[in-house]
């Protein structure tokens, strides 16, 4: 791939954005390659978790704006529609996605973090919704995820003012899960990924789907989905292994099946 570094090891698919000369700015080639990478994650049973990070000093500086000022409205709509294909693949992936934020996450880059299931950041990372600075609105689901994570008032502040915030502030307001020393980021992110890769993948995937929909469900519908999910999980080999390991007082060996 031209814009990504891909590694599969121990159930972890690591996707590293690899345009460090432009702070991993998101362009059409990267979008197409990310779609292929998340298709790979979906199709390969050996992949149990996805770790998304950036090469160099930045996580992702947002969309590559070269040529954006000369594109027609139809071209702009097509560009955004193709980005939505990628977003839907991330959200519908029945496997967890961890964002390991190694540097600046701006615009689309910030939205990548919001669309992930867990986010761990270097103390050097910063987050900024830069869209207002070029007179457009947040895209890639930013206005959907952000209020659900940090609340409506804080979301309006971040979007309307376009201020940069630190990793510690992002953790404080609930945008990300954890901040670690910069030199420990890869190690700590891989610890999380390793734990998830050894966990019952099917149960995690089903939990992810229900929680993603929970914003739009009433209690009775949610309880029905919970009932159906429990039935599905009870038929898995991982559930049987979990029960057997509990009886035998040992650590379970989950296979994701």
C-alpha positions as CSV (number, residue, x, y, z in Angstrom):
1,X,0.0,0.0,0.0
2,X,1.1,3.6,-0.7
3,X,-0.2,5.4,2.3
4,X,-0.5,2.7,5.0
5,X,1.8,0.2,6.8
6,X,0.0,-3.0,7.6
7,X,1.0,-5.7,10.1
8,X,-0.9,-8.8,11.2
9,X,0.5,-10.5,14.3
10,X,-1.1,-12.3,17.3
11,X,-4.6,-11.5,16.3
12,X,-3.9,-7.8,16.0
13,X,-4.2,-5.9,12.7
14,X,-2.1,-2.8,13.0
15,X,-2.9,-0.1,10.5
16,X,-0.4,2.7,10.5
17,X,-1.2,5.9,8.5
18,X,2.0,6.5,6.5
19,X,2.3,10.0,5.0
20,X,4.5,11.5,7.6
21,X,5.8,14.2,5.3
22,X,2.3,15.8,5.3
23,X,1.4,14.7,8.9
24,X,-0.6,11.7,7.6
25,X,-3.1,13.9,5.9
26,X,-6.1,12.0,4.6
27,X,-6.5,11.8,0.8
28,X,-8.3,9.7,-1.8
29,X,-5.6,7.0,-1.9
30,X,-5.5,6.7,1.9
31,X,-9.3,6.5,2.0
32,X,-9.3,3.6,-0.6
33,X,-6.6,1.8,1.2
34,X,-8.3,2.1,4.6
35,X,-11.5,0.7,3.1
36,X,-9.4,-2.3,1.9
37,X,-7.7,-2.7,5.3
38,X,-11.0,-2.7,7.2
39,X,-12.5,-5.2,4.6
40,X,-9.5,-7.4,5.5
41,X,-10.2,-7.0,9.2
42,X,-13.8,-8.1,8.6
43,X,-13.1,-11.0,6.4
44,X,-10.1,-12.6,8.2
45,X,-11.0,-14.6,11.3
46,X,-7.5,-14.5,12.5
47,X,-7.9,-10.7,13.0
48,X,-9.4,-10.1,16.5
49,X,-8.7,-6.4,17.0
50,X,-7.6,-3.4,14.9
51,X,-4.9,-1.0,16.2
52,X,-5.0,2.4,14.3
53,X,-2.1,4.8,14.7
54,X,0.2,7.2,12.7
55,X,3.7,7.1,11.5
56,X,6.0,9.9,12.5
57,X,5.1,12.9,14.7
58,X,1.4,13.1,13.8
59,X,-1.6,10.8,14.1
60,X,-3.6,12.5,11.2
61,X,-3.7,16.2,10.4
62,X,-7.0,15.9,8.7
63,X,-8.0,15.9,5.0
64,X,-5.5,16.9,2.4
65,X,-7.1,20.2,1.2
66,X,-5.1,20.4,-2.0
67,X,-7.5,20.9,-4.9
68,X,-10.5,21.2,-2.5
69,X,-11.0,24.9,-3.5
70,X,-11.4,24.0,-7.2
71,X,-13.7,21.0,-6.9
72,X,-17.3,21.2,-8.0
73,X,-20.2,20.7,-5.5
74,X,-20.7,17.3,-7.1
75,X,-17.1,16.3,-6.7
76,X,-17.2,17.5,-3.0
77,X,-20.3,15.4,-2.4
78,X,-18.7,12.3,-4.1
79,X,-15.6,12.8,-1.9
80,X,-17.6,12.9,1.3
81,X,-19.8,10.0,0.3
82,X,-16.8,7.8,-0.3
83,X,-15.5,8.8,3.2
84,X,-18.8,7.7,4.6
85,X,-18.2,4.2,3.1
86,X,-15.1,4.0,5.2
87,X,-16.8,5.3,8.4
88,X,-19.6,2.7,8.0
89,X,-17.0,-0.1,7.7
90,X,-15.4,1.1,10.9
91,X,-18.6,1.3,12.9
92,X,-20.1,-1.9,11.6
93,X,-16.9,-4.0,12.1
94,X,-17.8,-6.6,14.8
95,X,-14.3,-6.3,16.2
96,X,-12.9,-3.6,18.5
97,X,-10.8,-0.7,17.0
98,X,-8.2,1.0,19.2
99,X,-6.9,4.4,18.2
100,X,-3.4,5.0,19.5
101,X,-3.0,8.7,19.0
102,X,0.7,9.5,18.8
103,X,0.5,13.2,17.8
104,X,-1.9,15.8,16.4
105,X,-5.4,14.5,15.5
106,X,-7.1,17.3,13.5
107,X,-10.2,17.4,11.4
108,X,-10.7,14.0,9.9
109,X,-8.0,12.7,12.2
110,X,-10.0,13.7,15.2
111,X,-13.1,12.1,13.7
112,X,-11.1,8.8,13.2
113,X,-10.5,8.8,17.0
114,X,-14.2,9.5,17.7
115,X,-15.2,6.6,15.4
116,X,-12.9,4.1,17.1
117,X,-14.1,2.0,20.1
118,X,-11.2,2.9,22.4
119,X,-8.7,5.6,22.3
120,X,-5.3,5.9,24.1
121,X,-3.2,8.9,23.5
122,X,0.4,10.1,24.0
123,X,0.8,13.0,26.4
124,X,2.1,14.9,23.3
125,X,-1.1,14.4,21.4
126,X,-3.5,17.2,20.7
127,X,-7.0,17.3,19.3
128,X,-8.6,20.0,17.2
129,X,-11.8,20.4,15.1
130,X,-10.3,22.7,12.4
131,X,-13.3,22.7,10.1
132,X,-14.6,26.1,11.2
133,X,-11.2,27.6,10.1
134,X,-12.0,26.9,6.5
135,X,-15.7,27.6,6.7
136,X,-17.1,24.1,6.7
137,X,-18.8,21.8,9.2
138,X,-17.2,18.7,10.8
139,X,-17.5,15.5,8.7
140,X,-16.7,11.8,9.0
141,X,-19.4,11.5,11.6
142,X,-17.8,14.1,13.9
143,X,-21.1,15.9,14.8
144,X,-22.7,12.5,15.5
145,X,-20.0,11.0,17.8
146,X,-18.7,14.1,19.6
147,X,-21.9,15.2,21.5
148,X,-22.4,11.6,22.6
149,X,-18.9,11.5,24.1
150,X,-18.5,14.9,25.6
151,X,-22.0,16.4,25.7
152,X,-23.7,19.1,23.6
153,X,-22.4,22.2,25.2
154,X,-18.7,21.1,25.1
155,X,-19.2,19.9,21.5
156,X,-20.5,23.3,20.4
157,X,-17.5,25.0,22.1
158,X,-15.0,22.7,20.3
159,X,-16.7,23.0,16.9
160,X,-17.6,26.7,17.0
161,X,-14.3,28.0,18.3
162,X,-12.0,25.4,16.7
163,X,-9.6,25.5,19.7
164,X,-6.8,22.9,20.1
165,X,-7.0,20.8,23.3
166,X,-4.4,18.7,25.0
167,X,-4.6,14.9,25.5
168,X,-5.2,15.4,29.2
169,X,-8.2,17.7,28.5
170,X,-9.5,15.2,25.9
171,X,-9.3,12.5,28.6
172,X,-11.0,14.8,31.2
173,X,-14.0,15.5,29.0
174,X,-14.4,11.9,27.9
175,X,-13.2,12.2,24.3
176,X,-10.6,9.5,24.8
177,X,-10.0,6.8,27.4
178,X,-6.5,7.2,28.6
179,X,-3.3,9.3,28.3
180,X,0.2,7.7,28.7
181,X,3.8,9.0,28.4
182,X,4.8,9.4,24.8
183,X,7.4,6.7,24.8
184,X,5.0,4.2,26.4
185,X,2.1,4.7,23.8
186,X,2.9,1.8,21.6
187,X,3.5,-0.5,24.5
188,X,0.3,0.4,26.3
189,X,-1.8,0.3,23.2
190,X,-0.5,-3.2,22.4
191,X,-1.3,-4.3,25.9
192,X,-4.9,-3.4,25.3
193,X,-4.9,-4.9,21.9
194,X,-3.3,-8.1,23.2
195,X,-6.0,-8.4,25.9
196,X,-8.8,-7.9,23.3
197,X,-7.1,-10.4,20.9
198,X,-7.4,-13.0,23.6
199,X,-11.0,-12.2,24.5
200,X,-14.2,-13.6,23.2
201,X,-14.4,-11.7,19.9
202,X,-18.0,-12.5,19.1
203,X,-19.3,-11.3,22.4
204,X,-17.3,-8.0,22.1
205,X,-18.5,-7.5,18.5
206,X,-22.1,-8.0,19.4
207,X,-21.7,-5.7,22.4
208,X,-20.3,-3.1,20.2
209,X,-23.2,-3.3,17.7
210,X,-25.8,-3.0,20.5
211,X,-24.0,-0.1,22.3
212,X,-23.6,1.8,19.0
213,X,-27.4,1.5,18.4
214,X,-28.4,2.1,22.0
215,X,-28.6,5.9,21.5
216,X,-31.6,5.3,19.3
217,X,-33.3,2.5,21.2
218,X,-36.0,2.6,23.8
219,X,-35.6,0.3,26.9
220,X,-37.9,-2.4,25.7
221,X,-36.2,-2.7,22.3
222,X,-32.8,-2.7,24.1
223,X,-33.8,-5.5,26.4
224,X,-35.0,-7.6,23.4
225,X,-31.7,-7.0,21.7
226,X,-29.9,-8.0,24.9
227,X,-32.0,-11.2,25.0
228,X,-31.2,-12.1,21.4
229,X,-27.5,-11.3,21.9
230,X,-27.2,-13.5,25.0
231,X,-28.7,-16.4,23.0
232,X,-26.2,-15.9,20.1
233,X,-23.3,-15.7,22.5
234,X,-24.4,-18.8,24.4
235,X,-24.0,-20.8,21.2
236,X,-20.3,-19.9,20.8
237,X,-17.3,-22.1,21.6
238,X,-15.9,-19.2,23.6
239,X,-18.9,-19.3,25.9
240,X,-18.5,-23.0,26.4
241,X,-14.8,-22.5,27.0
242,X,-15.4,-19.7,29.5
243,X,-17.8,-21.9,31.5
244,X,-15.4,-24.9,31.5
245,X,-12.5,-22.7,32.5
246,X,-14.5,-21.3,35.4
247,X,-15.3,-24.8,36.6
248,X,-11.7,-25.9,36.2
249,X,-10.4,-22.8,37.9
250,X,-8.1,-21.8,35.1
251,X,-7.7,-19.0,32.6
252,X,-9.9,-19.5,29.5
253,X,-8.4,-19.9,26.1
254,X,-10.8,-18.0,23.8
255,X,-10.5,-18.5,20.0
256,X,-13.0,-15.9,18.8
257,X,-15.4,-18.6,17.7
